[in-house]
Amino acid sequence: MKKILGRLVLVGALAGGAVAVGNYLRKSAPSGEEVVQISFDDNTTQPLSASSVEGQEFTDIARKLVALGV
Amino acid sequence: MATEENTASNGGLERVVGDLRALSEDMRSCAVLSADGELHASSHAPGVDRERAAAMLAALRDLAERAARENGKSHVSQVRVKTEEGHLLLVRLDSGGALAATTGPDARVGLVLYDMRNARGEVDKALGEGKQP
C-alpha cells in the first residue's frame, strides 16, 4: 500500500512538472496570433501576426494608445 | 495653441464624437485626426497627452497607408489592432483623415467598427465645417 501511494505521488509530481514546463514554453514562445487586421478600399484584408516585424510596429503604437486613450 | 483653437471652433465635431461615444458603449475613447495630422476632437484635454496621442495616431495611419501602397491598393479603409489591454480601431475618412477609437479587451469590436463607419459622413461634414473661416 505504501509502495503504491509512493508511486502515485511520483506520477502526480511528474504530471505536474510536465504541465508547468508546457505552460512556461507556451508563454515564452513568440505568438503567431493575428493581432492586426488591415482592410483596404477594395474590401480585401491583410492580417499581420504579432511575431512579424510589421505587426510589432502596429502593436507597439497601439499598446501605448490603448493605455493613454485617444 | 492651434489645438485649443480647433477645439473651440469644432463644437459640431465634438458633438458628433460625443454622440458616437454615447451610441457605442464599448468605446473607451474616440478621436478625429485630420489629413494633415492634427487632432480635432479627442478624449484628452489640450496638452502633452493630446499631442502625443496625435503623433502616435498619425504614425499608425502612415504605417497603414504604407501597407496599402506595398500591397498595390489605393487606401486603407480600416485598421484593427488587438493588444492585451484592448483594441485600437482606425477608420479612414473620405477627407484623408481618420476616426480612431480604443476599446477594452472584451469589446464587441465589430459593432464598434460598424458604428464608426456609419459616423464617417457626419464626422467628415463636421470636420469640413470646422475648417471654414
Backbone of each chain as ProteinMPNN parsed JSONL, in Angstrom:
{"seq_chain_A": "MKKILGRLVLVGALAGGAVAVGNYLRKSAPSGEEVVQISFDDNTTQPLSASSVEGQEFTDIARKLVALGV", "coords_chain_A": {"N_chain_A": [[0.827, -1.215, 0.0], [1.91, 1.231, 0.821], [3.892, 1.435, -1.034], [2.446, 1.713, -3.396], [1.137, 4.148, -2.952], [3.361, 5.827, -2.853], [4.245, 5.596, -5.492], [2.102, 6.734, -6.823], [2.25, 9.382, -5.92], [4.669, 10.096, -7.075], [4.07, 9.845, -9.829], [2.098, 11.795, -9.991], [3.605, 14.081, -9.369], [5.358, 14.127, -11.538], [3.555, 14.517, -13.651], [2.528, 17.022, -12.972], [4.84, 18.562, -13.185], [5.314, 18.324, -15.933], [3.117, 19.69, -16.989], [3.625, 22.256, -15.985], [6.067, 22.892, -17.282], [5.194, 22.829, -19.919], [3.358, 24.993, -19.953], [5.122, 27.08, -19.405], [6.769, 27.061, -21.678], [4.9, 27.644, -23.632], [4.169, 30.225, -22.984], [6.574, 31.63, -23.311], [7.176, 31.325, -25.968], [7.225, 32.978, -29.172], [4.28, 34.67, -30.144], [2.166, 33.645, -32.735], [-0.211, 34.615, -33.342], [-2.782, 36.317, -35.097], [-2.876, 39.673, -34.854], [-3.24, 42.114, -35.936], [-5.353, 43.655, -38.242], [-5.726, 44.762, -41.399], [-7.823, 46.524, -43.465], [-8.589, 47.143, -46.85], [-9.531, 49.588, -49.424], [-10.673, 48.121, -51.487], [-12.061, 46.154, -50.321], [-10.495, 44.007, -49.513], [-8.475, 42.188, -47.143], [-5.671, 42.368, -44.981], [-4.066, 40.331, -42.799], [-1.891, 40.597, -39.969], [0.62, 39.042, -38.069], [1.555, 38.869, -34.58], [4.15, 38.197, -34.349], [5.446, 39.101, -36.566], [7.525, 41.666, -38.078], [6.242, 43.94, -39.083], [3.745, 43.667, -37.86], [4.485, 44.011, -35.208], [5.257, 46.674, -35.219], [2.813, 47.961, -35.475], [1.474, 47.023, -33.156], [3.082, 47.999, -31.08], [2.668, 50.782, -31.116], [-0.116, 50.837, -30.88], [-0.527, 49.667, -28.356], [0.402, 51.647, -26.615], [-1.389, 53.69, -27.226], [-3.826, 52.571, -26.478], [-3.454, 52.396, -23.734], [-3.08, 55.091, -23.101], [-5.3, 56.31, -24.187], [-7.3, 57.92, -26.757]], "CA_chain_A": [[0.0, 0.0, 0.0], [2.823, 2.367, 0.929], [4.606, 1.486, -2.305], [1.501, 2.243, -4.406], [0.968, 5.579, -2.662], [4.611, 6.478, -3.259], [4.277, 5.683, -6.957], [1.068, 7.708, -7.219], [2.796, 10.721, -5.653], [5.71, 10.317, -8.075], [3.387, 10.073, -11.116], [1.455, 13.119, -9.872], [4.647, 15.114, -9.424], [5.848, 14.166, -12.917], [2.497, 15.123, -14.482], [2.503, 18.454, -12.623], [6.042, 19.165, -13.769], [5.137, 18.385, -17.393], [2.16, 20.769, -17.257], [4.302, 23.527, -15.699], [7.035, 23.144, -18.364], [4.396, 23.147, -21.125], [2.846, 26.365, -19.817], [6.26, 28.002, -19.495], [7.199, 27.12, -23.073], [3.84, 28.296, -24.401], [4.212, 31.664, -22.687], [7.803, 32.258, -23.794], [7.266, 31.234, -27.423], [6.609, 34.131, -29.818], [2.917, 34.387, -30.556], [1.911, 33.796, -34.156], [-1.614, 35.014, -33.444], [-3.004, 37.511, -35.905], [-3.34, 40.726, -33.958], [-3.526, 43.323, -36.722], [-6.133, 43.388, -39.443], [-5.824, 45.984, -42.202], [-8.772, 46.367, -44.568], [-8.342, 48.129, -47.905], [-10.727, 50.132, -50.066], [-11.293, 47.147, -52.393], [-12.656, 45.14, -49.422], [-9.589, 42.917, -49.167], [-7.931, 42.332, -45.79], [-4.344, 41.799, -44.738], [-3.784, 40.093, -41.384], [-0.476, 40.573, -39.572], [0.775, 38.351, -36.786], [2.344, 39.59, -33.568], [5.566, 37.833, -34.464], [6.052, 39.764, -37.724], [8.078, 42.989, -37.789], [5.169, 44.905, -39.367], [2.74, 43.512, -36.811], [5.033, 44.587, -33.969], [5.222, 48.136, -35.355], [1.437, 48.37, -35.173], [1.098, 46.736, -31.769], [3.832, 48.875, -30.165], [1.97, 52.076, -31.05], [-1.487, 50.611, -30.397], [-0.481, 49.39, -26.91], [0.528, 52.939, -25.932], [-2.626, 54.454, -27.423], [-4.893, 51.959, -25.667], [-3.17, 52.775, -22.343], [-3.196, 56.551, -22.982], [-6.577, 56.792, -24.713], [-7.052, 58.797, -27.915]], "C_chain_A": [[0.862, 1.267, 0.0], [3.555, 2.597, -0.402], [3.732, 2.116, -3.393], [1.327, 3.75, -4.218], [2.194, 6.381, -3.117], [4.688, 6.66, -4.757], [3.264, 6.705, -7.467], [1.569, 9.145, -7.038], [3.833, 11.077, -6.711], [5.093, 10.644, -9.44], [2.736, 11.456, -11.116], [2.458, 14.241, -10.015], [5.171, 15.266, -10.847], [4.831, 14.861, -13.832], [2.437, 16.632, -14.238], [3.674, 19.193, -13.246], [5.894, 19.336, -15.267], [4.199, 19.53, -17.768], [2.836, 22.126, -17.068], [5.289, 23.884, -16.814], [6.303, 23.537, -19.645], [3.903, 24.569, -21.099], [3.959, 27.386, -19.99], [6.684, 28.181, -20.956], [6.174, 27.864, -23.934], [3.898, 29.815, -24.214], [5.437, 32.329, -23.306], [7.941, 32.198, -25.308], [6.628, 32.457, -28.055], [5.234, 33.773, -30.368], [2.751, 34.606, -32.056], [0.488, 34.246, -34.407], [-1.742, 36.283, -34.278], [-3.612, 38.6, -35.04], [-3.696, 42.009, -34.696], [-4.3, 42.926, -37.969], [-6.3, 44.708, -40.199], [-6.777, 45.707, -43.353], [-8.545, 47.485, -45.568], [-9.65, 48.536, -48.58], [-11.38, 49.159, -51.049], [-11.864, 45.953, -51.618], [-11.778, 43.919, -49.168], [-8.981, 43.219, -47.791], [-6.562, 41.689, -45.696], [-4.158, 41.583, -43.241], [-2.281, 40.098, -41.117], [-0.375, 39.88, -38.227], [1.685, 39.157, -35.864], [3.828, 39.307, -33.719], [6.236, 38.5, -35.665], [6.534, 41.164, -37.345], [6.994, 44.067, -37.979], [4.11, 44.881, -38.274], [3.19, 44.148, -35.505], [5.013, 46.11, -34.009], [3.84, 48.657, -34.976], [1.116, 48.189, -33.69], [1.837, 47.62, -30.764], [3.111, 50.217, -29.99], [0.576, 51.885, -30.434], [-1.521, 50.393, -28.886], [-0.431, 50.71, -26.121], [-0.771, 53.738, -26.041], [-3.781, 53.892, -26.596], [-4.708, 52.357, -24.194], [-3.451, 54.261, -22.11], [-4.613, 57.03, -23.28], [-6.294, 57.706, -25.884], [-7.862, 60.087, -27.813]], "O_chain_A": [[0.586, 2.231, -0.713], [3.801, 3.723, -0.834], [4.194, 2.928, -4.195], [1.361, 4.522, -5.177], [2.07, 7.465, -3.687], [5.121, 7.699, -5.255], [3.531, 7.444, -8.414], [1.344, 10.006, -7.888], [3.879, 12.21, -7.19], [5.517, 11.579, -10.12], [2.808, 12.191, -12.101], [2.202, 15.234, -10.696], [5.403, 16.381, -11.315], [5.195, 15.682, -14.674], [2.312, 17.418, -15.177], [3.526, 20.299, -13.765], [6.292, 20.36, -15.822], [4.442, 20.251, -18.735], [2.653, 23.036, -17.877], [5.348, 25.035, -17.246], [6.721, 24.446, -20.363], [4.007, 25.285, -22.094], [3.777, 28.421, -20.631], [6.925, 29.298, -21.413], [6.533, 28.613, -24.843], [3.704, 30.581, -25.158], [5.355, 33.464, -23.774], [8.738, 32.94, -25.882], [5.61, 32.945, -27.562], [5.046, 32.718, -30.975], [3.155, 35.642, -32.582], [0.027, 34.26, -35.548], [-0.925, 37.198, -34.178], [-4.733, 38.461, -34.55], [-4.37, 42.883, -34.151], [-3.938, 41.976, -38.663], [-6.928, 45.645, -39.707], [-6.572, 44.771, -44.126], [-8.333, 48.636, -45.186], [-10.707, 47.945, -48.359], [-12.539, 49.356, -51.413], [-12.115, 44.89, -52.184], [-12.26, 42.905, -48.662], [-8.976, 44.365, -47.341], [-6.319, 40.616, -46.249], [-4.099, 42.553, -42.485], [-1.495, 39.651, -41.954], [-1.199, 40.11, -37.343], [2.466, 40.0, -36.303], [4.665, 40.09, -33.269], [7.461, 38.472, -35.779], [6.016, 41.774, -36.409], [6.847, 44.973, -37.158], [3.639, 45.923, -37.82], [2.392, 44.747, -34.784], [4.786, 46.767, -32.992], [3.705, 49.65, -34.261], [0.559, 49.081, -33.05], [1.288, 47.955, -29.715], [2.963, 50.719, -28.876], [0.147, 52.665, -29.584], [-2.43, 50.873, -28.208], [-1.114, 50.874, -25.11], [-1.201, 54.378, -25.082], [-4.61, 54.642, -26.08], [-5.685, 52.622, -23.492], [-3.983, 54.648, -21.07], [-5.078, 58.019, -22.712], [-5.184, 58.221, -26.013], [-7.778, 60.94, -28.696]]}, "seq_chain_B": "MATEENTASNGGLERVVGDLRALSEDMRSCAVLSADGELHASSHAPGVDRERAAAMLAALRDLAERAARENGKSHVSQVRVKTEEGHLLLVRLDSGGALAATTGPDARVGLVLYDMRNARGEVDKALGEGKQP", "coords_chain_B": {"N_chain_B": [[-1.49, 75.561, -29.0], [-2.821, 76.015, -31.442], [-4.302, 73.72, -31.351], [-6.055, 74.181, -29.266], [-7.588, 76.222, -30.376], [-8.755, 74.827, -32.446], [-10.356, 73.071, -31.029], [-12.195, 74.79, -29.921], [-13.462, 75.84, -32.184], [-14.609, 73.623, -33.272], [-17.141, 72.696, -32.372], [-19.284, 71.31, -33.468], [-18.09, 68.981, -34.355], [-17.17, 67.896, -31.958], [-19.627, 67.325, -30.844], [-20.612, 65.363, -32.608], [-18.723, 63.345, -32.176], [-19.166, 62.927, -29.478], [-21.801, 61.944, -29.568], [-21.332, 59.579, -30.925], [-19.783, 58.187, -29.08], [-21.639, 57.897, -27.066], [-23.454, 56.249, -28.312], [-21.985, 53.942, -28.92], [-21.277, 51.86, -26.645], [-19.142, 50.252, -25.888], [-16.927, 51.615, -26.512], [-13.999, 53.166, -25.403], [-12.421, 55.469, -25.706], [-12.28, 58.148, -28.1], [-11.3, 59.708, -31.162], [-10.626, 62.292, -33.611], [-8.64, 62.558, -36.381], [-7.172, 64.828, -38.553], [-6.456, 65.13, -42.128], [-4.002, 66.388, -42.288], [-2.747, 65.586, -39.998], [-3.546, 66.673, -37.589], [-5.096, 66.738, -34.383], [-8.46, 66.893, -33.978], [-10.636, 66.362, -32.411], [-10.863, 64.871, -29.305], [-10.519, 62.603, -26.481], [-8.895, 63.719, -24.727], [-7.77, 66.473, -22.715], [-6.542, 69.668, -23.866], [-3.042, 69.527, -24.314], [0.011, 67.851, -23.303], [-0.48, 65.034, -23.468], [-2.422, 64.919, -25.404], [-1.11, 65.883, -27.67], [0.794, 63.916, -27.906], [-0.807, 61.673, -28.362], [-1.87, 62.423, -30.83], [0.416, 62.406, -32.454], [1.117, 59.703, -32.329], [-1.141, 58.498, -33.422], [-1.063, 59.533, -36.005], [1.28, 58.341, -36.861], [0.531, 55.662, -36.847], [-1.479, 55.695, -38.774], [0.064, 56.375, -41.002], [1.663, 54.101, -41.177], [-0.257, 52.227, -41.88], [-1.099, 53.237, -44.349], [1.238, 52.908, -45.742], [1.337, 50.14, -45.817], [-0.809, 49.723, -47.504], [0.125, 50.836, -49.911], [2.284, 49.123, -50.405], [0.91, 46.831, -50.953], [-0.26, 47.38, -53.309], [-2.657, 48.811, -53.229], [-5.134, 51.477, -53.185], [-6.034, 52.869, -50.875], [-6.252, 52.516, -47.266], [-9.019, 51.182, -45.582], [-9.889, 50.505, -43.025], [-8.4, 49.794, -39.784], [-7.637, 47.375, -37.385], [-6.3, 46.716, -34.252], [-5.214, 44.391, -31.974], [-4.521, 44.328, -28.557], [-3.127, 43.395, -25.311], [-4.487, 44.89, -23.44], [-6.665, 45.916, -24.747], [-8.418, 47.07, -27.728], [-7.323, 48.868, -30.62], [-8.783, 50.955, -32.884], [-9.139, 52.093, -36.214], [-10.569, 54.136, -38.608], [-10.717, 55.133, -41.919], [-11.315, 58.426, -43.152], [-13.183, 60.082, -45.766], [-12.029, 62.48, -46.366], [-9.384, 62.067, -45.98], [-8.488, 62.053, -43.461], [-8.734, 60.473, -40.189], [-10.798, 58.414, -38.141], [-10.513, 57.485, -34.903], [-10.512, 54.983, -32.304], [-10.538, 53.527, -29.005], [-10.96, 50.425, -27.258], [-12.031, 48.151, -24.655], [-10.575, 44.909, -23.759], [-12.551, 42.945, -24.081], [-14.45, 43.922, -25.779], [-17.176, 44.359, -28.154], [-15.961, 44.384, -30.971], [-16.569, 44.392, -33.724], [-19.057, 45.588, -33.783], [-18.5, 48.128, -32.784], [-16.818, 49.085, -34.8], [-18.646, 49.117, -36.872], [-20.401, 51.143, -36.013], [-18.584, 53.252, -36.095], [-17.973, 53.378, -38.823], [-20.448, 54.113, -39.817], [-20.621, 56.665, -38.791], [-18.829, 58.13, -40.206], [-19.496, 59.885, -42.394], [-20.836, 62.043, -41.146], [-18.827, 62.925, -39.452], [-16.856, 63.751, -41.263], [-18.275, 65.833, -42.469], [-18.654, 67.607, -40.331], [-16.006, 68.12, -39.76], [-15.223, 69.478, -42.053], [-16.856, 71.751, -41.838], [-15.779, 72.9, -39.559], [-13.363, 73.786, -40.514], [-13.965, 75.847, -42.165], [-13.737, 79.412, -42.7]], "CA_chain_B": [[-2.377, 76.728, -29.141], [-3.687, 75.73, -32.578], [-5.192, 72.655, -30.94], [-7.106, 74.791, -28.452], [-8.467, 76.936, -31.288], [-9.529, 73.83, -33.165], [-11.355, 72.526, -30.128], [-13.236, 75.774, -29.746], [-14.216, 76.042, -33.41], [-15.165, 72.369, -33.738], [-18.22, 72.246, -31.495], [-20.064, 70.316, -34.211], [-17.318, 67.736, -34.373], [-17.204, 67.372, -30.579], [-20.97, 66.773, -30.638], [-20.691, 64.116, -33.378], [-17.897, 62.356, -31.47], [-19.891, 62.637, -28.229], [-22.936, 61.086, -29.93], [-20.782, 58.263, -31.282], [-19.368, 57.527, -27.822], [-22.858, 57.542, -26.336], [-24.079, 55.143, -29.05], [-21.147, 52.758, -28.881], [-20.9, 51.815, -25.226], [-17.869, 49.54, -25.685], [-15.845, 52.521, -26.877], [-13.412, 53.825, -24.221], [-12.044, 56.824, -26.109], [-12.514, 58.354, -29.528], [-10.639, 60.926, -31.624], [-10.634, 62.544, -35.049], [-7.358, 63.065, -36.873], [-7.367, 65.381, -39.891], [-5.494, 64.633, -43.12], [-2.673, 66.958, -42.016], [-2.2, 65.024, -38.756], [-3.949, 67.426, -36.395], [-6.166, 66.107, -33.615], [-9.539, 67.877, -33.921], [-11.539, 66.032, -31.305], [-10.322, 63.706, -28.61], [-10.943, 62.474, -25.089], [-7.897, 64.412, -23.902], [-7.746, 67.929, -22.596], [-5.368, 70.147, -24.59], [-1.81, 69.362, -23.534], [1.041, 66.921, -23.755], [-1.046, 63.74, -23.84], [-3.167, 65.1, -26.651], [-0.124, 65.988, -28.749], [1.423, 62.595, -28.01], [-1.797, 60.797, -28.995], [-1.961, 62.837, -32.234], [1.626, 61.94, -33.141], [1.071, 58.245, -32.443], [-2.218, 58.155, -34.364], [-0.571, 59.852, -37.343], [2.277, 57.314, -37.191], [-0.218, 54.431, -37.13], [-2.154, 55.887, -40.07], [1.099, 56.309, -42.034], [2.043, 52.688, -41.303], [-1.344, 51.554, -42.601], [-1.067, 53.688, -45.747], [2.41, 52.262, -46.342], [0.933, 48.759, -46.092], [-1.688, 49.78, -48.684], [0.977, 51.056, -51.096], [3.071, 47.906, -50.631], [0.019, 45.798, -51.473], [-0.836, 47.865, -54.557], [-4.022, 49.332, -53.009], [-5.184, 52.945, -53.13], [-6.146, 53.345, -49.492], [-6.706, 51.632, -46.189], [-10.349, 51.626, -45.142], [-9.899, 50.423, -41.558], [-7.342, 49.019, -39.125], [-7.924, 46.959, -36.001], [-5.118, 46.147, -33.601], [-5.561, 43.782, -30.68], [-3.449, 44.297, -27.551], [-3.587, 42.733, -24.077], [-5.364, 45.801, -22.686], [-7.828, 46.305, -25.531], [-8.271, 47.214, -29.173], [-7.196, 50.208, -31.22], [-9.5, 50.899, -34.16], [-8.922, 53.274, -37.045], [-11.395, 54.114, -39.815], [-10.299, 56.25, -42.77], [-12.363, 59.351, -43.59], [-13.048, 60.435, -47.184], [-11.168, 63.665, -46.457], [-7.996, 61.657, -45.786], [-8.264, 61.966, -42.014], [-9.075, 59.177, -39.61], [-11.576, 58.342, -36.902], [-9.838, 56.454, -34.098], [-11.169, 54.653, -31.032], [-9.982, 52.413, -28.228], [-11.967, 49.658, -26.514], [-11.481, 47.189, -23.718], [-10.23, 43.64, -24.422], [-13.719, 42.104, -24.357], [-15.442, 44.726, -26.503], [-17.716, 43.826, -29.421], [-15.207, 45.242, -31.893], [-17.293, 44.501, -34.996], [-20.152, 46.543, -33.582], [-17.884, 49.46, -32.641], [-16.373, 49.478, -36.142], [-19.869, 49.407, -37.637], [-20.831, 52.489, -35.589], [-17.582, 54.217, -36.579], [-18.141, 53.522, -40.282], [-21.696, 54.859, -40.023], [-20.444, 58.062, -38.367], [-17.816, 58.767, -41.059], [-20.044, 61.003, -43.165], [-21.101, 63.175, -40.235], [-17.527, 63.412, -38.953], [-16.244, 64.49, -42.378], [-19.045, 67.069, -42.659], [-18.331, 68.492, -39.202], [-14.591, 68.486, -39.909], [-15.212, 70.485, -43.111], [-17.464, 72.972, -41.299], [-14.824, 73.465, -38.595], [-12.231, 74.398, -41.221], [-14.414, 77.041, -42.885], [-13.452, 80.63, -41.937]], "C_chain_B": [[-3.371, 76.506, -30.275], [-4.713, 74.678, -32.2], [-6.351, 73.216, -30.131], [-8.117, 75.522, -29.339], [-9.356, 75.962, -32.039], [-10.651, 73.287, -32.31], [-12.529, 73.492, -30.009], [-14.108, 75.901, -30.994], [-14.904, 74.769, -33.893], [-16.233, 71.82, -32.799], [-19.058, 71.163, -32.136], [-19.385, 68.962, -34.198], [-17.318, 67.073, -32.992], [-18.564, 66.712, -30.301], [-21.111, 65.421, -31.362], [-19.915, 63.006, -32.664], [-18.575, 61.946, -30.149], [-21.067, 61.69, -28.477], [-22.464, 59.668, -30.231], [-20.391, 57.491, -30.018], [-20.582, 57.079, -27.018], [-23.53, 56.318, -26.967], [-23.305, 53.843, -28.861], [-20.574, 52.604, -27.469], [-19.6, 51.063, -24.93], [-16.658, 50.431, -25.974], [-15.311, 53.217, -25.621], [-13.026, 55.264, -24.53], [-12.157, 56.926, -27.621], [-11.848, 59.667, -29.947], [-10.75, 61.056, -33.134], [-9.301, 63.181, -35.438], [-7.59, 63.584, -38.288], [-6.28, 64.853, -40.833], [-4.087, 65.161, -42.858], [-2.112, 66.543, -40.65], [-2.551, 65.775, -37.489], [-5.123, 66.725, -35.7], [-7.276, 67.134, -33.403], [-10.568, 67.59, -32.838], [-10.944, 64.825, -30.616], [-10.816, 63.7, -27.17], [-10.007, 63.241, -24.169], [-8.159, 65.904, -23.81], [-6.533, 68.402, -23.391], [-4.115, 69.995, -23.729], [-0.931, 68.296, -24.11], [0.449, 65.605, -24.247], [-1.763, 63.805, -25.177], [-2.205, 65.147, -27.848], [0.546, 64.638, -29.0], [0.482, 61.627, -28.74], [-1.897, 61.126, -30.481], [-0.78, 62.297, -33.024], [1.581, 60.426, -33.346], [-0.009, 57.797, -33.428], [-1.762, 58.407, -35.8], [0.445, 58.796, -37.792], [1.58, 56.003, -37.578], [-0.91, 54.519, -38.495], [-1.126, 55.781, -41.211], [1.565, 54.866, -42.267], [1.015, 51.934, -42.139], [-1.333, 51.953, -44.075], [0.142, 53.08, -46.475], [2.083, 50.814, -46.71], [0.045, 48.709, -47.331], [-0.848, 49.922, -49.947], [1.745, 49.785, -51.441], [2.228, 46.783, -51.23], [-0.667, 46.229, -52.77], [-2.253, 48.378, -54.425], [-3.971, 50.86, -52.947], [-5.152, 53.435, -51.69], [-6.498, 52.215, -48.531], [-8.112, 52.098, -45.813], [-10.472, 51.529, -43.614], [-8.765, 49.548, -41.032], [-7.843, 48.617, -37.745], [-6.708, 46.264, -35.429], [-5.524, 45.647, -32.213], [-4.343, 43.824, -29.761], [-4.0, 43.612, -26.296], [-4.633, 43.574, -23.351], [-6.625, 46.206, -23.449], [-7.521, 46.422, -27.011], [-8.086, 48.677, -29.56], [-7.824, 50.098, -32.6], [-9.316, 52.2, -34.91], [-9.777, 53.12, -38.298], [-11.017, 55.339, -40.643], [-11.501, 57.089, -43.169], [-12.124, 59.693, -45.057], [-12.107, 61.619, -47.381], [-9.681, 63.323, -46.298], [-7.621, 61.575, -44.314], [-8.637, 60.58, -41.501], [-9.897, 59.347, -38.334], [-10.974, 57.19, -36.102], [-10.605, 56.196, -32.811], [-10.399, 53.552, -30.323], [-11.133, 51.72, -27.505], [-11.249, 48.784, -25.483], [-11.206, 45.873, -24.436], [-11.443, 42.786, -24.809], [-14.81, 42.828, -25.145], [-15.94, 44.002, -27.748], [-17.166, 44.726, -30.529], [-15.934, 45.445, -33.221], [-18.384, 45.55, -34.922], [-19.607, 47.977, -33.479], [-17.44, 49.963, -34.015], [-17.56, 49.839, -37.03], [-20.363, 50.818, -37.306], [-19.874, 53.556, -36.12], [-17.75, 54.458, -38.082], [-19.399, 54.339, -40.584], [-21.53, 56.345, -39.706], [-19.492, 58.832, -39.276], [-18.317, 60.019, -41.782], [-20.224, 62.245, -42.31], [-19.796, 63.789, -39.733], [-16.849, 64.254, -40.032], [-16.928, 65.839, -42.573], [-18.681, 68.084, -41.57], [-16.888, 68.981, -39.28], [-14.457, 69.588, -40.962], [-15.768, 71.811, -42.625], [-16.509, 73.683, -40.348], [-13.67, 74.184, -39.259], [-12.629, 75.671, -41.957], [-14.186, 78.294, -42.043], [-14.724, 81.278, -41.381]], "O_chain_B": [[-4.569, 76.754, -30.136], [-5.854, 74.721, -32.659], [-7.493, 72.784, -30.288], [-9.325, 75.463, -29.107], [-10.542, 76.215, -32.25], [-11.762, 73.065, -32.792], [-13.691, 73.087, -29.997], [-15.327, 76.049, -30.898], [-15.704, 74.822, -34.827], [-16.235, 70.634, -32.47], [-19.494, 70.221, -31.475], [-20.034, 67.927, -34.049], [-17.45, 65.854, -32.873], [-18.646, 65.688, -29.622], [-21.653, 64.463, -30.809], [-20.388, 61.874, -32.56], [-18.558, 60.777, -29.762], [-21.303, 60.76, -27.706], [-23.103, 58.688, -29.848], [-20.641, 56.291, -29.91], [-20.567, 56.03, -26.375], [-24.093, 55.471, -26.274], [-23.894, 52.779, -28.668], [-19.52, 53.154, -27.15], [-19.023, 51.215, -23.853], [-15.517, 50.05, -25.716], [-16.087, 53.794, -24.859], [-13.267, 56.168, -23.73], [-12.132, 55.919, -28.329], [-11.833, 60.628, -29.178], [-10.941, 60.07, -33.847], [-8.898, 64.207, -34.889], [-8.139, 62.873, -39.13], [-5.318, 64.218, -40.401], [-3.099, 64.49, -43.156], [-1.108, 67.095, -40.202], [-1.946, 65.558, -36.44], [-6.02, 66.192, -36.352], [-7.064, 68.138, -32.724], [-11.288, 68.49, -32.405], [-10.561, 63.857, -31.274], [-11.44, 64.652, -26.702], [-10.282, 63.397, -22.979], [-8.708, 66.511, -24.73], [-5.589, 67.635, -23.581], [-4.14, 70.306, -22.538], [-1.096, 67.881, -25.258], [0.823, 65.111, -25.311], [-1.714, 62.868, -25.974], [-2.451, 64.537, -28.888], [0.826, 64.265, -30.139], [0.904, 60.867, -29.611], [-1.996, 60.22, -31.308], [-0.948, 61.789, -34.133], [1.96, 59.926, -34.405], [0.181, 56.837, -34.175], [-2.032, 57.609, -36.698], [0.467, 58.405, -38.959], [1.993, 55.325, -38.518], [-0.927, 53.558, -39.263], [-1.401, 55.18, -42.249], [1.828, 54.462, -43.4], [1.362, 51.115, -42.989], [-1.533, 51.111, -44.95], [0.075, 52.779, -47.667], [2.488, 50.32, -47.762], [0.13, 47.768, -48.12], [-1.073, 49.221, -50.934], [1.851, 49.41, -52.608], [2.742, 45.902, -51.919], [-1.548, 45.531, -53.272], [-2.993, 48.385, -55.409], [-2.923, 51.455, -52.696], [-4.352, 54.299, -51.329], [-6.963, 51.142, -48.916], [-8.358, 53.302, -45.735], [-11.094, 52.387, -42.987], [-8.244, 48.684, -41.737], [-8.41, 49.437, -37.022], [-6.154, 45.346, -36.034], [-6.093, 46.379, -31.404], [-3.255, 43.401, -30.151], [-5.186, 43.29, -26.225], [-5.549, 43.039, -22.727], [-7.548, 46.775, -22.866], [-6.495, 45.937, -27.488], [-8.615, 49.587, -28.921], [-7.439, 49.241, -33.395], [-9.332, 53.279, -34.317], [-9.716, 52.091, -38.972], [-10.998, 56.457, -40.128], [-12.567, 56.56, -43.483], [-10.995, 59.605, -45.54], [-11.469, 61.75, -48.425], [-8.822, 64.189, -46.462], [-6.549, 61.078, -43.97], [-8.831, 59.644, -42.276], [-9.71, 60.291, -37.565], [-10.932, 56.054, -36.574], [-11.269, 57.091, -32.288], [-9.703, 52.754, -30.949], [-12.145, 52.341, -27.182], [-10.021, 48.701, -25.458], [-11.565, 45.727, -25.604], [-11.374, 41.997, -25.751], [-15.96, 42.389, -25.168], [-15.248, 43.16, -28.321], [-17.807, 45.684, -30.959], [-15.918, 46.542, -33.778], [-18.609, 46.302, -35.869], [-20.191, 48.913, -34.024], [-17.657, 51.126, -34.355], [-17.48, 50.76, -37.842], [-20.7, 51.591, -38.202], [-20.302, 54.63, -36.542], [-17.679, 55.594, -38.551], [-19.406, 55.16, -41.501], [-22.217, 57.186, -40.285], [-19.355, 60.048, -39.142], [-17.663, 61.061, -41.785], [-19.823, 63.346, -42.688], [-19.675, 65.008, -39.607], [-16.332, 65.336, -39.753], [-16.273, 66.854, -42.809], [-18.435, 69.257, -41.85], [-16.587, 70.116, -38.911], [-13.674, 70.522, -40.789], [-15.233, 72.872, -42.948], [-16.436, 74.912, -40.33], [-13.061, 75.076, -38.668], [-11.777, 76.477, -42.33], [-14.402, 78.277, -40.831], [-14.649, 82.312, -40.716]]}, "name": "protein", "num_of_chains": 2, "seq": "MKKILGRLVLVGALAGGAVAVGNYLRKSAPSGEEVVQISFDDNTTQPLSASSVEGQEFTDIARKLVALGVMATEENTASNGGLERVVGDLRALSEDMRSCAVLSADGELHASSHAPGVDRERAAAMLAALRDLAERAARENGKSHVSQVRVKTEEGHLLLVRLDSGGALAATTGPDARVGLVLYDMRNARGEVDKALGEGKQP"}
